[in-house]
Amino acid sequence: MGTNGKNMVLEMKDIDKSFPGVHALDHCSFDLFEGEVHALIGENGAGKSTLVKIMTGIHSDYTGEYTLFGKPVHFNSIKEAQENGISIVHQELNMMNDLTVAQNIFIGRESKGFFCNDKEINAKTEKLIKDFEIGVRATDLIKNLTVGKCQMVEIARAMSYEATKVLILDEPTAALSEAEAEDLFEKMEQLRSHGVSIIFISHRLEEIKRVADRVTVMRDGKYIDTLNAKTCDVQDIVRLMVGREVIEAPKAKSNVDPGAPVVLEAKNLTAPKVKNVSFVLHQGEILGFAGLVGAGRTETMRLLYGADPMESGEVLVKGKPILVHHSKDAIANGIGYLSEDRKRYGLVLGLPITDNTVLASYDNPELHNSIFVNEKKCGAVAEEYVNKLKTKTPSVSQLVRNLSGGNQQKVVMAKWLLRDCDVLIFDEPTRGIDIGARAEIYSLMDSLVKEGKSIIMVSSDMTEVLKMSDRIVVMCEGRKTGELDIAEATQDKIMTLATKYTD
Protein backbone atom coordinates (compact mmCIF):
# COMPACT_ATOMS: atom_id res chain seq x y z
CA MET A 1 0.00 0.00 0.00
CA GLY A 2 1.34 3.41 -0.97
CA THR A 3 1.56 6.63 1.02
CA ASN A 4 -1.77 7.69 -0.51
CA GLY A 5 -3.52 4.81 1.28
CA LYS A 6 -4.30 2.99 -1.97
CA ASN A 7 -3.07 -0.38 -3.13
CA MET A 8 -0.37 -0.51 -5.75
CA VAL A 9 -1.75 -2.10 -8.91
CA LEU A 10 1.26 -2.09 -11.23
CA GLU A 11 4.98 -1.64 -10.64
CA MET A 12 7.92 -1.74 -13.03
CA LYS A 13 11.52 -1.54 -11.78
CA ASP A 14 14.79 -1.23 -13.72
CA ILE A 15 13.17 -2.10 -17.05
CA ASP A 16 15.82 -2.28 -19.75
CA LYS A 17 15.17 -2.88 -23.45
CA SER A 18 17.35 -2.56 -26.55
CA PHE A 19 16.78 -2.82 -30.29
CA PRO A 20 19.56 -3.03 -32.91
CA GLY A 21 21.41 0.26 -32.60
CA VAL A 22 18.97 1.73 -30.08
CA HIS A 23 18.89 1.56 -26.26
CA ALA A 24 15.14 2.17 -25.98
CA LEU A 25 14.78 1.85 -22.19
CA ASP A 26 17.59 2.45 -19.74
CA HIS A 27 16.58 1.00 -16.33
CA CYS A 28 13.16 2.71 -16.23
CA SER A 29 10.67 2.56 -13.38
CA PHE A 30 6.94 3.26 -13.18
CA ASP A 31 4.11 2.49 -10.76
CA LEU A 32 0.33 2.85 -10.63
CA PHE A 33 -2.15 2.85 -7.75
CA GLU A 34 -5.76 1.72 -7.60
CA GLY A 35 -8.18 4.33 -8.99
CA GLU A 36 -5.31 6.62 -10.03
CA VAL A 37 -4.80 8.52 -13.27
CA HIS A 38 -1.03 8.52 -13.81
CA ALA A 39 0.19 10.50 -16.81
CA LEU A 40 3.24 9.25 -18.72
CA ILE A 41 4.91 11.90 -20.87
CA GLY A 42 8.05 12.55 -22.85
CA GLU A 43 9.16 13.45 -26.34
CA ASN A 44 8.56 10.95 -29.12
CA GLY A 45 11.43 8.51 -28.85
CA ALA A 46 11.63 8.97 -25.07
CA GLY A 47 10.62 5.34 -24.53
CA LYS A 48 6.95 5.69 -23.55
CA SER A 49 5.66 3.41 -26.29
CA THR A 50 8.30 0.77 -25.59
CA LEU A 51 7.44 0.76 -21.87
CA VAL A 52 3.73 0.44 -22.67
CA LYS A 53 4.43 -2.39 -25.14
CA ILE A 54 6.17 -4.28 -22.34
CA MET A 55 3.19 -3.65 -20.05
CA THR A 56 0.82 -5.07 -22.67
CA GLY A 57 2.86 -8.07 -23.82
CA ILE A 58 3.91 -6.78 -27.23
CA HIS A 59 7.59 -6.85 -26.18
CA SER A 60 8.60 -9.78 -24.00
CA ASP A 61 12.38 -9.64 -24.43
CA TYR A 62 13.52 -7.26 -21.67
CA THR A 63 15.15 -7.22 -18.25
CA GLY A 64 13.78 -5.83 -15.00
CA GLU A 65 10.92 -6.48 -12.58
CA TYR A 66 7.25 -6.22 -13.55
CA THR A 67 4.55 -6.87 -10.94
CA LEU A 68 0.78 -6.66 -11.32
CA PHE A 69 -1.50 -6.75 -8.26
CA GLY A 70 1.54 -7.75 -6.21
CA LYS A 71 2.51 -10.74 -8.35
CA PRO A 72 5.45 -10.98 -10.77
CA VAL A 73 4.30 -11.14 -14.40
CA HIS A 74 5.93 -11.47 -17.81
CA PHE A 75 3.42 -11.24 -20.65
CA ASN A 76 4.13 -12.77 -24.05
CA SER A 77 1.07 -11.46 -25.87
CA ILE A 78 -1.58 -8.74 -25.82
CA LYS A 79 -4.21 -11.38 -25.14
CA GLU A 80 -2.34 -12.55 -22.04
CA ALA A 81 -2.18 -8.96 -20.74
CA GLN A 82 -5.90 -8.45 -21.44
CA GLU A 83 -6.79 -11.63 -19.60
CA ASN A 84 -4.86 -10.26 -16.61
CA GLY A 85 -6.72 -6.94 -16.63
CA ILE A 86 -4.71 -4.60 -18.90
CA SER A 87 -6.32 -2.96 -21.94
CA ILE A 88 -4.91 -0.28 -24.21
CA VAL A 89 -6.18 2.27 -26.70
CA HIS A 90 -3.30 2.91 -29.08
CA GLN A 91 -2.23 6.33 -30.36
CA GLU A 92 -2.99 5.38 -33.97
CA LEU A 93 -6.27 3.85 -35.07
CA ASN A 94 -6.26 0.06 -35.21
CA MET A 95 -9.57 -0.77 -36.88
CA MET A 96 -10.77 -2.94 -39.76
CA ASN A 97 -12.44 -0.51 -42.13
CA ASP A 98 -14.80 -2.94 -43.87
CA LEU A 99 -16.20 -4.37 -40.64
CA THR A 100 -18.94 -2.87 -38.50
CA VAL A 101 -18.49 -1.12 -35.17
CA ALA A 102 -19.73 -4.22 -33.34
CA GLN A 103 -17.48 -6.57 -35.29
CA ASN A 104 -14.45 -4.39 -34.52
CA ILE A 105 -15.23 -4.25 -30.81
CA PHE A 106 -15.82 -7.99 -30.39
CA ILE A 107 -13.51 -9.43 -33.05
CA GLY A 108 -12.03 -12.67 -31.75
CA ARG A 109 -14.64 -12.81 -28.98
CA GLU A 110 -17.75 -13.64 -31.01
CA SER A 111 -20.19 -16.19 -29.59
CA LYS A 112 -18.95 -19.74 -29.88
CA GLY A 113 -20.44 -21.85 -32.65
CA PHE A 114 -20.25 -22.19 -36.39
CA PHE A 115 -21.75 -18.78 -37.11
CA CYS A 116 -21.14 -15.37 -35.56
CA ASN A 117 -24.15 -14.20 -33.55
CA ASP A 118 -24.41 -10.64 -34.92
CA LYS A 119 -27.59 -9.99 -32.96
CA GLU A 120 -25.83 -10.66 -29.66
CA ILE A 121 -22.71 -8.60 -30.36
CA ASN A 122 -24.83 -5.78 -31.80
CA ALA A 123 -26.86 -5.65 -28.58
CA LYS A 124 -23.70 -5.55 -26.44
CA THR A 125 -22.25 -2.86 -28.69
CA GLU A 126 -25.36 -0.70 -28.51
CA LYS A 127 -25.03 -0.71 -24.72
CA LEU A 128 -21.40 0.42 -24.97
CA ILE A 129 -22.39 3.10 -27.49
CA LYS A 130 -25.04 4.36 -25.10
CA ASP A 131 -22.64 4.36 -22.14
CA PHE A 132 -20.03 6.33 -24.10
CA GLU A 133 -22.55 8.45 -26.03
CA ILE A 134 -20.56 7.89 -29.22
CA GLY A 135 -23.33 8.76 -31.66
CA VAL A 136 -22.90 5.79 -34.01
CA ARG A 137 -24.75 2.53 -34.61
CA ALA A 138 -23.45 -0.97 -33.99
CA THR A 139 -23.99 -1.78 -37.67
CA ASP A 140 -22.10 1.25 -39.04
CA LEU A 141 -19.01 0.43 -41.09
CA ILE A 142 -15.78 1.82 -39.64
CA LYS A 143 -14.74 3.25 -43.03
CA ASN A 144 -17.74 5.59 -42.92
CA LEU A 145 -16.84 7.10 -39.53
CA THR A 146 -14.72 10.15 -38.77
CA VAL A 147 -11.36 9.76 -37.05
CA GLY A 148 -12.93 11.14 -33.86
CA LYS A 149 -15.72 8.56 -33.88
CA CYS A 150 -13.24 5.75 -34.58
CA GLN A 151 -11.19 6.85 -31.56
CA MET A 152 -14.25 6.63 -29.31
CA VAL A 153 -15.01 3.15 -30.68
CA GLU A 154 -11.44 2.13 -29.76
CA ILE A 155 -12.02 3.31 -26.18
CA ALA A 156 -15.31 1.42 -26.00
CA ARG A 157 -13.54 -1.71 -27.28
CA ALA A 158 -10.87 -1.48 -24.56
CA MET A 159 -13.50 -1.18 -21.84
CA SER A 160 -15.56 -4.04 -23.28
CA TYR A 161 -13.17 -6.48 -21.58
CA GLU A 162 -14.79 -7.22 -18.23
CA ALA A 163 -11.44 -8.03 -16.61
CA THR A 164 -10.01 -4.57 -17.34
CA LYS A 165 -8.56 -2.99 -14.21
CA VAL A 166 -5.75 -1.03 -15.89
CA LEU A 167 -6.66 1.11 -18.90
CA ILE A 168 -3.86 2.65 -20.96
CA LEU A 169 -4.94 5.65 -23.04
CA ASP A 170 -2.31 6.67 -25.60
CA GLU A 171 -3.17 10.14 -26.93
CA PRO A 172 -6.92 9.48 -26.54
CA THR A 173 -8.08 13.04 -27.22
CA ALA A 174 -5.87 13.78 -30.24
CA ALA A 175 -8.75 13.25 -32.67
CA LEU A 176 -11.60 14.33 -30.41
CA SER A 177 -13.60 17.53 -30.36
CA GLU A 178 -13.73 19.54 -27.14
CA ALA A 179 -17.15 18.09 -26.35
CA GLU A 180 -15.97 14.52 -27.04
CA ALA A 181 -12.91 15.09 -24.84
CA GLU A 182 -15.16 16.31 -22.02
CA ASP A 183 -17.25 13.15 -22.36
CA LEU A 184 -14.09 11.07 -22.14
CA PHE A 185 -12.90 12.87 -19.00
CA GLU A 186 -16.27 12.25 -17.35
CA LYS A 187 -16.06 8.57 -18.24
CA MET A 188 -12.53 8.42 -16.82
CA GLU A 189 -13.85 9.77 -13.52
CA GLN A 190 -16.56 7.09 -13.48
CA LEU A 191 -14.01 4.39 -14.18
CA ARG A 192 -11.58 5.48 -11.49
CA SER A 193 -14.43 5.71 -8.96
CA HIS A 194 -14.97 1.99 -9.65
CA GLY A 195 -11.31 1.21 -9.00
CA VAL A 196 -10.02 1.25 -12.58
CA SER A 197 -6.48 2.63 -12.81
CA ILE A 198 -5.59 4.70 -15.87
CA ILE A 199 -2.25 5.38 -17.54
CA PHE A 200 -2.79 8.56 -19.53
CA ILE A 201 -0.34 9.41 -22.32
CA SER A 202 -0.79 12.87 -23.83
CA HIS A 203 1.23 15.79 -25.16
CA ARG A 204 -1.47 18.23 -24.04
CA LEU A 205 0.00 19.37 -20.75
CA GLU A 206 -2.98 21.39 -19.54
CA GLU A 207 -5.10 18.31 -20.13
CA ILE A 208 -2.70 16.27 -18.00
CA LYS A 209 -2.87 18.78 -15.16
CA ARG A 210 -6.64 18.56 -15.26
CA VAL A 211 -7.17 14.78 -15.27
CA ALA A 212 -4.01 13.23 -13.76
CA ASP A 213 -2.96 12.69 -10.15
CA ARG A 214 0.72 12.17 -10.93
CA VAL A 215 2.89 12.65 -13.98
CA THR A 216 6.04 10.69 -14.81
CA VAL A 217 8.49 12.23 -17.27
CA MET A 218 10.78 10.19 -19.55
CA ARG A 219 13.61 11.40 -21.78
CA ASP A 220 15.97 9.46 -24.06
CA GLY A 221 14.81 6.11 -22.68
CA LYS A 222 15.38 7.12 -19.07
CA TYR A 223 13.10 7.81 -16.11
CA ILE A 224 13.50 11.49 -15.21
CA ASP A 225 11.03 12.34 -12.43
CA THR A 226 7.50 11.87 -11.06
CA LEU A 227 5.55 14.99 -10.09
CA ASN A 228 2.23 15.88 -8.49
CA ALA A 229 0.16 16.78 -11.57
CA LYS A 230 -2.02 19.27 -9.71
CA THR A 231 0.77 21.34 -8.18
CA CYS A 232 3.57 21.16 -10.75
CA ASP A 233 4.20 23.94 -13.27
CA VAL A 234 3.73 23.29 -17.00
CA GLN A 235 7.10 24.87 -17.87
CA ASP A 236 8.78 22.60 -15.32
CA ILE A 237 7.29 19.58 -17.12
CA VAL A 238 8.46 20.91 -20.48
CA ARG A 239 12.00 21.49 -19.21
CA LEU A 240 12.13 17.93 -17.84
CA MET A 241 10.83 16.56 -21.14
CA VAL A 242 13.14 18.35 -23.55
CA GLY A 243 16.00 19.53 -21.36
CA ARG A 244 15.39 23.12 -22.37
CA GLU A 245 12.68 25.79 -22.24
CA VAL A 246 10.17 25.86 -25.11
CA ILE A 247 7.97 28.92 -25.61
CA GLU A 248 4.99 28.86 -27.98
CA ALA A 249 3.76 32.41 -28.54
CA PRO A 250 1.05 33.41 -31.04
CA LYS A 251 2.19 34.99 -34.31
CA ALA A 252 1.81 38.78 -34.05
CA LYS A 253 1.45 39.54 -37.76
CA SER A 254 1.50 37.91 -41.17
CA ASN A 255 4.89 37.20 -42.71
CA VAL A 256 3.51 37.19 -46.26
CA ASP A 257 4.62 39.86 -48.72
CA PRO A 258 1.57 42.09 -49.49
CA GLY A 259 2.27 41.62 -53.19
CA ALA A 260 2.68 37.85 -53.04
CA PRO A 261 0.95 36.12 -55.97
CA VAL A 262 -1.97 33.74 -55.54
CA VAL A 263 -0.70 30.19 -56.11
CA LEU A 264 -3.96 28.36 -55.52
CA GLU A 265 -7.61 29.38 -55.61
CA ALA A 266 -10.62 27.27 -54.68
CA LYS A 267 -13.99 28.44 -55.99
CA ASN A 268 -17.29 27.17 -54.62
CA LEU A 269 -16.08 23.68 -53.73
CA THR A 270 -19.10 21.48 -53.09
CA ALA A 271 -19.50 17.84 -52.03
CA PRO A 272 -21.78 16.00 -49.58
CA LYS A 273 -19.92 17.42 -46.56
CA VAL A 274 -18.55 20.61 -48.17
CA LYS A 275 -20.85 23.49 -49.03
CA ASN A 276 -19.72 26.16 -51.47
CA VAL A 277 -16.26 26.77 -49.96
CA SER A 278 -13.97 29.38 -51.57
CA PHE A 279 -10.53 30.69 -50.58
CA VAL A 280 -7.13 31.72 -51.97
CA LEU A 281 -3.57 30.80 -50.97
CA HIS A 282 -0.60 33.12 -51.56
CA GLN A 283 3.01 32.21 -52.21
CA GLY A 284 4.95 31.90 -48.96
CA GLU A 285 1.78 31.81 -46.86
CA ILE A 286 0.58 29.47 -44.14
CA LEU A 287 -3.21 29.44 -44.39
CA GLY A 288 -4.75 27.90 -41.28
CA PHE A 289 -8.06 26.04 -41.33
CA ALA A 290 -9.81 26.02 -37.96
CA GLY A 291 -13.07 24.48 -36.80
CA LEU A 292 -14.49 21.74 -34.63
CA VAL A 293 -14.42 18.04 -35.51
CA GLY A 294 -16.93 17.49 -38.31
CA ALA A 295 -16.61 21.03 -39.67
CA GLY A 296 -15.59 19.75 -43.11
CA ARG A 297 -11.98 20.91 -43.15
CA THR A 298 -10.44 17.53 -44.01
CA GLU A 299 -13.21 16.88 -46.54
CA THR A 300 -12.33 20.19 -48.25
CA MET A 301 -8.65 19.23 -48.42
CA ARG A 302 -9.52 15.83 -49.88
CA LEU A 303 -11.41 17.58 -52.68
CA LEU A 304 -8.36 19.73 -53.46
CA TYR A 305 -6.18 16.65 -53.55
CA GLY A 306 -8.57 14.58 -55.65
CA ALA A 307 -9.05 11.95 -52.95
CA ASP A 308 -12.83 12.48 -53.05
CA PRO A 309 -15.05 13.47 -56.00
CA MET A 310 -16.25 17.07 -56.28
CA GLU A 311 -19.92 17.72 -57.09
CA SER A 312 -19.13 21.22 -58.31
CA GLY A 313 -16.50 23.92 -57.96
CA GLU A 314 -13.22 24.92 -59.51
CA VAL A 315 -9.53 24.76 -58.55
CA LEU A 316 -6.99 27.14 -60.07
CA VAL A 317 -3.21 26.79 -59.75
CA LYS A 318 -1.28 29.98 -60.56
CA GLY A 319 -4.37 31.36 -62.26
CA LYS A 320 -5.05 28.37 -64.50
CA PRO A 321 -8.03 26.03 -63.95
CA ILE A 322 -7.06 22.42 -63.35
CA LEU A 323 -9.09 19.22 -63.31
CA VAL A 324 -8.64 17.19 -60.14
CA HIS A 325 -10.29 13.81 -60.55
CA HIS A 326 -7.55 11.83 -58.82
CA SER A 327 -4.65 12.45 -56.46
CA LYS A 328 -2.24 12.04 -59.38
CA ASP A 329 -3.86 15.13 -60.97
CA ALA A 330 -3.13 17.16 -57.83
CA ILE A 331 0.43 15.86 -57.61
CA ALA A 332 1.04 16.67 -61.28
CA ASN A 333 -0.01 20.25 -60.51
CA GLY A 334 2.31 20.57 -57.51
CA ILE A 335 -0.10 19.80 -54.66
CA GLY A 336 1.02 17.45 -51.88
CA TYR A 337 -1.17 16.18 -49.03
CA LEU A 338 0.02 15.17 -45.56
CA SER A 339 -3.05 13.34 -44.22
CA GLU A 340 -4.38 13.63 -40.68
CA ASP A 341 -3.98 9.83 -40.48
CA ARG A 342 -0.39 9.41 -41.66
CA LYS A 343 -0.25 5.66 -41.02
CA ARG A 344 -3.39 5.01 -43.04
CA TYR A 345 -2.87 7.37 -45.96
CA GLY A 346 0.68 8.76 -45.86
CA LEU A 347 3.00 5.84 -45.28
CA VAL A 348 3.60 2.19 -46.12
CA LEU A 349 4.51 1.01 -42.64
CA GLY A 350 6.09 -2.25 -43.74
CA LEU A 351 8.57 -0.50 -46.04
CA PRO A 352 11.80 1.28 -45.04
CA ILE A 353 12.40 5.02 -44.96
CA THR A 354 14.02 4.94 -48.42
CA ASP A 355 10.98 3.47 -50.17
CA ASN A 356 8.56 5.79 -48.38
CA THR A 357 10.66 8.84 -49.24
CA VAL A 358 10.69 8.15 -52.99
CA LEU A 359 7.13 6.81 -53.12
CA ALA A 360 5.69 9.84 -54.96
CA SER A 361 8.75 10.34 -57.18
CA TYR A 362 9.25 7.07 -59.03
CA ASP A 363 8.68 8.95 -62.29
CA ASN A 364 11.74 11.12 -61.54
CA PRO A 365 14.39 10.10 -64.14
CA GLU A 366 17.16 10.97 -61.67
CA LEU A 367 16.10 7.98 -59.56
CA HIS A 368 16.36 5.55 -62.46
CA ASN A 369 19.17 3.63 -64.06
CA SER A 370 17.87 2.95 -67.55
CA ILE A 371 14.44 1.36 -66.99
CA PHE A 372 15.09 0.23 -63.42
CA VAL A 373 14.93 2.14 -60.15
CA ASN A 374 18.43 2.91 -58.91
CA GLU A 375 18.36 1.76 -55.30
CA LYS A 376 21.68 3.43 -54.54
CA LYS A 377 20.38 6.83 -55.71
CA CYS A 378 17.12 6.34 -53.78
CA GLY A 379 19.08 5.53 -50.64
CA ALA A 380 21.28 8.60 -51.07
CA VAL A 381 18.22 10.84 -51.51
CA ALA A 382 16.55 9.35 -48.43
CA GLU A 383 19.77 9.88 -46.44
CA GLU A 384 19.84 13.51 -47.59
CA TYR A 385 16.33 14.14 -46.26
CA VAL A 386 16.98 12.26 -43.03
CA ASN A 387 19.85 14.69 -42.40
CA LYS A 388 17.94 17.75 -43.62
CA LEU A 389 14.87 17.05 -41.47
CA LYS A 390 16.89 15.62 -38.55
CA THR A 391 14.94 12.37 -38.59
CA LYS A 392 16.00 10.12 -35.71
CA THR A 393 16.73 6.65 -37.09
CA PRO A 394 19.61 4.15 -37.09
CA SER A 395 19.53 4.08 -40.91
CA VAL A 396 17.33 4.70 -43.96
CA SER A 397 16.68 0.95 -44.09
CA GLN A 398 14.69 1.20 -40.85
CA LEU A 399 11.04 0.19 -41.29
CA VAL A 400 8.77 3.21 -40.91
CA ARG A 401 6.53 1.37 -38.45
CA ASN A 402 9.44 1.39 -35.97
CA LEU A 403 9.78 5.18 -35.96
CA SER A 404 8.16 7.55 -33.47
CA GLY A 405 5.19 9.65 -34.58
CA GLY A 406 7.29 12.77 -35.08
CA ASN A 407 9.85 10.95 -37.19
CA GLN A 408 7.12 9.27 -39.25
CA GLN A 409 5.73 12.73 -40.00
CA LYS A 410 9.18 13.83 -41.17
CA VAL A 411 9.28 10.91 -43.61
CA VAL A 412 5.93 12.03 -45.06
CA MET A 413 7.31 15.57 -45.37
CA ALA A 414 10.41 14.23 -47.11
CA LYS A 415 8.22 12.43 -49.64
CA TRP A 416 6.54 15.66 -50.72
CA LEU A 417 9.68 17.79 -50.52
CA LEU A 418 11.41 15.37 -52.88
CA ARG A 419 8.42 15.70 -55.21
CA ASP A 420 9.02 19.48 -55.04
CA CYS A 421 5.35 20.39 -54.54
CA ASP A 422 4.65 24.13 -54.43
CA VAL A 423 1.50 23.69 -52.33
CA LEU A 424 1.60 21.47 -49.25
CA ILE A 425 -1.54 20.56 -47.31
CA PHE A 426 -0.72 19.72 -43.68
CA ASP A 427 -3.76 18.07 -42.06
CA GLU A 428 -3.21 17.93 -38.28
CA PRO A 429 0.60 18.06 -38.74
CA THR A 430 1.49 17.58 -35.07
CA ARG A 431 -1.23 15.17 -33.96
CA GLY A 432 0.32 12.68 -31.54
CA ILE A 433 3.69 14.45 -31.66
CA ASP A 434 5.49 15.63 -28.53
CA ILE A 435 6.33 19.25 -27.79
CA GLY A 436 9.99 19.00 -28.82
CA ALA A 437 9.29 17.31 -32.17
CA ARG A 438 6.40 19.71 -32.69
CA ALA A 439 8.81 22.65 -32.47
CA GLU A 440 10.96 20.97 -35.13
CA ILE A 441 7.93 20.53 -37.43
CA TYR A 442 7.05 24.21 -36.96
CA SER A 443 10.61 25.22 -37.82
CA LEU A 444 10.51 23.10 -40.98
CA MET A 445 7.19 24.65 -42.02
CA ASP A 446 8.61 28.15 -41.50
CA SER A 447 11.66 27.22 -43.59
CA LEU A 448 9.45 25.93 -46.40
CA VAL A 449 7.43 29.14 -46.73
CA LYS A 450 10.62 31.20 -46.63
CA GLU A 451 11.78 29.13 -49.60
CA GLY A 452 8.60 30.07 -51.48
CA LYS A 453 6.41 27.06 -50.74
CA SER A 454 2.80 27.63 -49.67
CA ILE A 455 1.07 25.69 -46.90
CA ILE A 456 -2.53 24.98 -45.97
CA MET A 457 -2.61 23.80 -42.35
CA VAL A 458 -5.66 22.10 -40.88
CA SER A 459 -5.44 21.95 -37.10
CA SER A 460 -7.75 21.39 -34.14
CA ASP A 461 -5.11 22.86 -31.82
CA MET A 462 -6.02 26.52 -31.35
CA THR A 463 -2.56 27.40 -30.02
CA GLU A 464 -1.02 25.87 -33.13
CA VAL A 465 -3.37 27.75 -35.47
CA LEU A 466 -2.57 31.08 -33.81
CA LYS A 467 1.18 30.38 -33.70
CA MET A 468 1.67 29.28 -37.30
CA SER A 469 -0.98 30.89 -39.52
CA ASP A 470 -0.75 34.10 -41.55
CA ARG A 471 -4.49 33.95 -42.22
CA ILE A 472 -7.18 31.67 -40.79
CA VAL A 473 -10.22 30.24 -42.55
CA VAL A 474 -12.88 29.00 -40.11
CA MET A 475 -15.44 26.33 -41.00
CA CYS A 476 -18.62 24.97 -39.42
CA GLU A 477 -20.94 22.27 -40.77
CA GLY A 478 -19.12 22.17 -44.09
CA ARG A 479 -19.38 25.93 -44.63
CA LYS A 480 -16.76 28.65 -44.54
CA THR A 481 -18.04 30.89 -41.76
CA GLY A 482 -15.27 33.45 -41.73
CA GLU A 483 -11.70 34.46 -42.45
CA LEU A 484 -9.30 36.25 -40.10
CA ASP A 485 -5.92 37.89 -40.57
CA ILE A 486 -3.57 36.66 -37.86
CA ALA A 487 -3.17 40.20 -36.51
CA GLU A 488 -6.86 40.27 -35.54
CA ALA A 489 -7.37 36.60 -34.70
CA THR A 490 -8.13 35.46 -31.15
CA GLN A 491 -9.41 32.20 -29.69
CA ASP A 492 -12.76 33.84 -28.94
CA LYS A 493 -13.19 35.08 -32.52
CA ILE A 494 -12.26 31.68 -33.94
CA MET A 495 -14.65 29.83 -31.62
CA THR A 496 -17.48 32.24 -32.45
CA LEU A 497 -17.06 31.45 -36.14
CA ALA A 498 -16.49 27.73 -35.48
CA THR A 499 -19.87 27.49 -33.74
CA LYS A 500 -21.83 29.54 -36.26
CA TYR A 501 -24.39 26.86 -36.89
CA THR A 502 -27.36 27.14 -39.23
CA ASP A 503 -30.84 27.12 -37.78
Summary of the structure (lengths in Angstrom):
residues: 503
radius of gyration: 23.3
end to end distance: 55.8
largest distance: 72.1
contacts: 1651
relative contact order: 0.11
helix: 35%
strand: 26%
